[in-house]
Amino acid sequence: MRDFLPIILLAVAGFLAGGAYSMWKTARGPAVVLAAGAVLALAGGILWMSW
């Protein structure tokens, strides 16, 4: 499971980024929250893989 966690985090980051992109025109506030979550998940996945 430990080896799959960075891959799962990167997948979650992509999912959140897609949600932020699709929400941007209708609801900017939640889109910003989703984008921030995507950045955090992406950073976590990259840092976990480099550790």
PDB file as gemmi writes it, atoms N, CA and C in Angstrom:
CRYST1    1.000    1.000    1.000  90.00  90.00  90.00 P 1                      
ATOM      1  N   MET A   1       0.827  -1.200   0.000  1.00  0.00           N  
ATOM      2  CA  MET A   1       0.000   0.000   0.000  1.00  0.00           C  
ATOM      3  C   MET A   1       0.865   1.255   0.000  1.00  0.00           C  
ATOM      4  N   ARG A   2       1.981   1.181   0.676  1.00  0.00           N  
ATOM      5  CA  ARG A   2       2.847   2.346   0.783  1.00  0.00           C  
ATOM      6  C   ARG A   2       3.387   2.790  -0.577  1.00  0.00           C  
ATOM      7  N   ASP A   3       3.579   1.836  -1.490  1.00  0.00           N  
ATOM      8  CA  ASP A   3       4.084   2.186  -2.811  1.00  0.00           C  
ATOM      9  C   ASP A   3       3.020   2.816  -3.688  1.00  0.00           C  
ATOM     10  N   PHE A   4       1.759   2.546  -3.402  1.00  0.00           N  
ATOM     11  CA  PHE A   4       0.686   3.066  -4.228  1.00  0.00           C  
ATOM     12  C   PHE A   4       0.179   4.429  -3.770  1.00  0.00           C  
ATOM     13  N   LEU A   5       0.524   4.837  -2.581  1.00  0.00           N  
ATOM     14  CA  LEU A   5      -0.001   6.092  -2.052  1.00  0.00           C  
ATOM     15  C   LEU A   5       0.383   7.319  -2.886  1.00  0.00           C  
ATOM     16  N   PRO A   6       1.625   7.452  -3.353  1.00  0.00           N  
ATOM     17  CA  PRO A   6       1.930   8.617  -4.202  1.00  0.00           C  
ATOM     18  C   PRO A   6       1.133   8.609  -5.506  1.00  0.00           C  
ATOM     19  N   ILE A   7       0.898   7.435  -6.064  1.00  0.00           N  
ATOM     20  CA  ILE A   7       0.126   7.344  -7.297  1.00  0.00           C  
ATOM     21  C   ILE A   7      -1.319   7.740  -7.032  1.00  0.00           C  
ATOM     22  N   ILE A   8      -1.850   7.326  -5.892  1.00  0.00           N  
ATOM     23  CA  ILE A   8      -3.214   7.697  -5.523  1.00  0.00           C  
ATOM     24  C   ILE A   8      -3.304   9.211  -5.317  1.00  0.00           C  
ATOM     25  N   LEU A   9      -2.304   9.802  -4.678  1.00  0.00           N  
ATOM     26  CA  LEU A   9      -2.299  11.250  -4.476  1.00  0.00           C  
ATOM     27  C   LEU A   9      -2.247  12.003  -5.803  1.00  0.00           C  
ATOM     28  N   LEU A  10      -1.466  11.504  -6.749  1.00  0.00           N  
ATOM     29  CA  LEU A  10      -1.406  12.153  -8.061  1.00  0.00           C  
ATOM     30  C   LEU A  10      -2.737  12.017  -8.799  1.00  0.00           C  
ATOM     31  N   ALA A  11      -3.394  10.873  -8.644  1.00  0.00           N  
ATOM     32  CA  ALA A  11      -4.709  10.696  -9.266  1.00  0.00           C  
ATOM     33  C   ALA A  11      -5.741  11.635  -8.633  1.00  0.00           C  
ATOM     34  N   VAL A  12      -5.699  11.785  -7.324  1.00  0.00           N  
ATOM     35  CA  VAL A  12      -6.608  12.699  -6.630  1.00  0.00           C  
ATOM     36  C   VAL A  12      -6.339  14.139  -7.073  1.00  0.00           C  
ATOM     37  N   ALA A  13      -5.064  14.471  -7.260  1.00  0.00           N  
ATOM     38  CA  ALA A  13      -4.723  15.818  -7.727  1.00  0.00           C  
ATOM     39  C   ALA A  13      -5.318  16.075  -9.105  1.00  0.00           C  
ATOM     40  N   GLY A  14      -5.248  15.104  -9.988  1.00  0.00           N  
ATOM     41  CA  GLY A  14      -5.841  15.265 -11.317  1.00  0.00           C  
ATOM     42  C   GLY A  14      -7.350  15.393 -11.260  1.00  0.00           C  
ATOM     43  N   PHE A  15      -7.976  14.607 -10.402  1.00  0.00           N  
ATOM     44  CA  PHE A  15      -9.423  14.669 -10.234  1.00  0.00           C  
ATOM     45  C   PHE A  15      -9.853  16.037  -9.714  1.00  0.00           C  
ATOM     46  N   LEU A  16      -9.139  16.544  -8.715  1.00  0.00           N  
ATOM     47  CA  LEU A  16      -9.464  17.850  -8.149  1.00  0.00           C  
ATOM     48  C   LEU A  16      -9.201  18.978  -9.146  1.00  0.00           C  
ATOM     49  N   ALA A  17      -8.129  18.861  -9.899  1.00  0.00           N  
ATOM     50  CA  ALA A  17      -7.827  19.890 -10.901  1.00  0.00           C  
ATOM     51  C   ALA A  17      -8.903  19.911 -11.985  1.00  0.00           C  
ATOM     52  N   GLY A  18      -9.367  18.749 -12.401  1.00  0.00           N  
ATOM     53  CA  GLY A  18     -10.445  18.692 -13.383  1.00  0.00           C  
ATOM     54  C   GLY A  18     -11.730  19.300 -12.843  1.00  0.00           C  
ATOM     55  N   GLY A  19     -12.018  19.031 -11.573  1.00  0.00           N  
ATOM     56  CA  GLY A  19     -13.195  19.628 -10.961  1.00  0.00           C  
ATOM     57  C   GLY A  19     -13.082  21.132 -10.859  1.00  0.00           C  
ATOM     58  N   ALA A  20     -11.902  21.615 -10.518  1.00  0.00           N  
ATOM     59  CA  ALA A  20     -11.691  23.064 -10.433  1.00  0.00           C  
ATOM     60  C   ALA A  20     -11.843  23.714 -11.805  1.00  0.00           C  
ATOM     61  N   TYR A  21     -11.328  23.062 -12.818  1.00  0.00           N  
ATOM     62  CA  TYR A  21     -11.433  23.600 -14.180  1.00  0.00           C  
ATOM     63  C   TYR A  21     -12.888  23.670 -14.637  1.00  0.00           C  
ATOM     64  N   SER A  22     -13.651  22.619 -14.341  1.00  0.00           N  
ATOM     65  CA  SER A  22     -15.036  22.597 -14.802  1.00  0.00           C  
ATOM     66  C   SER A  22     -15.934  23.541 -13.999  1.00  0.00           C  
ATOM     67  N   MET A  23     -15.568  23.849 -12.759  1.00  0.00           N  
ATOM     68  CA  MET A  23     -16.379  24.739 -11.922  1.00  0.00           C  
ATOM     69  C   MET A  23     -16.020  26.207 -12.084  1.00  0.00           C  
ATOM     70  N   TRP A  24     -14.932  26.511 -12.751  1.00  0.00           N  
ATOM     71  CA  TRP A  24     -14.397  27.865 -12.752  1.00  0.00           C  
ATOM     72  C   TRP A  24     -15.391  28.909 -13.243  1.00  0.00           C  
ATOM     73  N   LYS A  25     -16.173  28.605 -14.277  1.00  0.00           N  
ATOM     74  CA  LYS A  25     -17.088  29.610 -14.833  1.00  0.00           C  
ATOM     75  C   LYS A  25     -18.344  29.792 -13.994  1.00  0.00           C  
ATOM     76  N   THR A  26     -18.739  28.790 -13.238  1.00  0.00           N  
ATOM     77  CA  THR A  26     -19.995  28.875 -12.495  1.00  0.00           C  
ATOM     78  C   THR A  26     -19.794  29.247 -11.032  1.00  0.00           C  
ATOM     79  N   ALA A  27     -18.786  28.698 -10.385  1.00  0.00           N  
ATOM     80  CA  ALA A  27     -18.588  28.942  -8.954  1.00  0.00           C  
ATOM     81  C   ALA A  27     -17.090  29.076  -8.686  1.00  0.00           C  
ATOM     82  N   ARG A  28     -16.629  30.295  -8.599  1.00  0.00           N  
ATOM     83  CA  ARG A  28     -15.188  30.526  -8.467  1.00  0.00           C  
ATOM     84  C   ARG A  28     -14.641  30.167  -7.089  1.00  0.00           C  
ATOM     85  N   GLY A  29     -15.424  30.403  -6.036  1.00  0.00           N  
ATOM     86  CA  GLY A  29     -14.942  30.105  -4.687  1.00  0.00           C  
ATOM     87  C   GLY A  29     -14.618  28.631  -4.488  1.00  0.00           C  
ATOM     88  N   PRO A  30     -15.572  27.730  -4.750  1.00  0.00           N  
ATOM     89  CA  PRO A  30     -15.262  26.306  -4.620  1.00  0.00           C  
ATOM     90  C   PRO A  30     -14.192  25.841  -5.602  1.00  0.00           C  
ATOM     91  N   ALA A  31     -14.103  26.475  -6.755  1.00  0.00           N  
ATOM     92  CA  ALA A  31     -13.069  26.103  -7.716  1.00  0.00           C  
ATOM     93  C   ALA A  31     -11.683  26.414  -7.162  1.00  0.00           C  
ATOM     94  N   VAL A  32     -11.555  27.515  -6.459  1.00  0.00           N  
ATOM     95  CA  VAL A  32     -10.267  27.868  -5.854  1.00  0.00           C  
ATOM     96  C   VAL A  32      -9.913  26.864  -4.754  1.00  0.00           C  
ATOM     97  N   VAL A  33     -10.908  26.453  -3.979  1.00  0.00           N  
ATOM     98  CA  VAL A  33     -10.666  25.461  -2.929  1.00  0.00           C  
ATOM     99  C   VAL A  33     -10.228  24.134  -3.546  1.00  0.00           C  
ATOM    100  N   LEU A  34     -10.889  23.720  -4.623  1.00  0.00           N  
ATOM    101  CA  LEU A  34     -10.493  22.480  -5.299  1.00  0.00           C  
ATOM    102  C   LEU A  34      -9.087  22.590  -5.887  1.00  0.00           C  
ATOM    103  N   ALA A  35      -8.771  23.743  -6.451  1.00  0.00           N  
ATOM    104  CA  ALA A  35      -7.433  23.935  -7.011  1.00  0.00           C  
ATOM    105  C   ALA A  35      -6.369  23.892  -5.922  1.00  0.00           C  
ATOM    106  N   ALA A  36      -6.662  24.460  -4.768  1.00  0.00           N  
ATOM    107  CA  ALA A  36      -5.707  24.411  -3.656  1.00  0.00           C  
ATOM    108  C   ALA A  36      -5.518  22.973  -3.190  1.00  0.00           C  
ATOM    109  N   GLY A  37      -6.593  22.220  -3.120  1.00  0.00           N  
ATOM    110  CA  GLY A  37      -6.484  20.807  -2.761  1.00  0.00           C  
ATOM    111  C   GLY A  37      -5.683  20.028  -3.782  1.00  0.00           C  
ATOM    112  N   ALA A  38      -5.850  20.358  -5.056  1.00  0.00           N  
ATOM    113  CA  ALA A  38      -5.084  19.689  -6.108  1.00  0.00           C  
ATOM    114  C   ALA A  38      -3.597  19.978  -5.972  1.00  0.00           C  
ATOM    115  N   VAL A  39      -3.266  21.226  -5.663  1.00  0.00           N  
ATOM    116  CA  VAL A  39      -1.853  21.589  -5.492  1.00  0.00           C  
ATOM    117  C   VAL A  39      -1.257  20.849  -4.291  1.00  0.00           C  
ATOM    118  N   LEU A  40      -2.011  20.770  -3.202  1.00  0.00           N  
ATOM    119  CA  LEU A  40      -1.513  20.063  -2.023  1.00  0.00           C  
ATOM    120  C   LEU A  40      -1.338  18.571  -2.294  1.00  0.00           C  
ATOM    121  N   ALA A  41      -2.297  17.961  -2.981  1.00  0.00           N  
ATOM    122  CA  ALA A  41      -2.182  16.534  -3.296  1.00  0.00           C  
ATOM    123  C   ALA A  41      -1.018  16.282  -4.245  1.00  0.00           C  
ATOM    124  N   LEU A  42      -0.840  17.161  -5.220  1.00  0.00           N  
ATOM    125  CA  LEU A  42       0.274  17.022  -6.157  1.00  0.00           C  
ATOM    126  C   LEU A  42       1.615  17.151  -5.438  1.00  0.00           C  
ATOM    127  N   ALA A  43       1.733  18.159  -4.587  1.00  0.00           N  
ATOM    128  CA  ALA A  43       2.977  18.347  -3.837  1.00  0.00           C  
ATOM    129  C   ALA A  43       3.236  17.160  -2.916  1.00  0.00           C  
ATOM    130  N   GLY A  44       2.193  16.672  -2.271  1.00  0.00           N  
ATOM    131  CA  GLY A  44       2.355  15.514  -1.398  1.00  0.00           C  
ATOM    132  C   GLY A  44       2.798  14.283  -2.156  1.00  0.00           C  
ATOM    133  N   GLY A  45       2.210  14.043  -3.313  1.00  0.00           N  
ATOM    134  CA  GLY A  45       2.602  12.884  -4.115  1.00  0.00           C  
ATOM    135  C   GLY A  45       4.031  12.984  -4.611  1.00  0.00           C  
ATOM    136  N   ILE A  46       4.426  14.156  -5.062  1.00  0.00           N  
ATOM    137  CA  ILE A  46       5.796  14.331  -5.554  1.00  0.00           C  
ATOM    138  C   ILE A  46       6.802  14.204  -4.417  1.00  0.00           C  
ATOM    139  N   LEU A  47       6.505  14.832  -3.283  1.00  0.00           N  
ATOM    140  CA  LEU A  47       7.424  14.731  -2.151  1.00  0.00           C  
ATOM    141  C   LEU A  47       7.514  13.304  -1.623  1.00  0.00           C  
ATOM    142  N   TRP A  48       6.405  12.580  -1.619  1.00  0.00           N  
ATOM    143  CA  TRP A  48       6.407  11.207  -1.147  1.00  0.00           C  
ATOM    144  C   TRP A  48       7.261  10.328  -2.060  1.00  0.00           C  
ATOM    145  N   MET A  49       7.170  10.564  -3.391  1.00  0.00           N  
ATOM    146  CA  MET A  49       7.963   9.761  -4.324  1.00  0.00           C  
ATOM    147  C   MET A  49       9.444  10.089  -4.223  1.00  0.00           C  
ATOM    148  N   SER A  50       9.786  11.314  -3.900  1.00  0.00           N  
ATOM    149  CA  SER A  50      11.200  11.698  -3.836  1.00  0.00           C  
ATOM    150  C   SER A  50      11.841  11.335  -2.511  1.00  0.00           C  
ATOM    151  N   TRP A  51      11.044  10.997  -1.521  1.00  0.00           N  
ATOM    152  CA  TRP A  51      11.587  10.669  -0.207  1.00  0.00           C  
ATOM    153  C   TRP A  51      12.264   9.376  -0.292  1.00  0.00           C  
TER     154      TRP A  51                                                      
END                                                                             
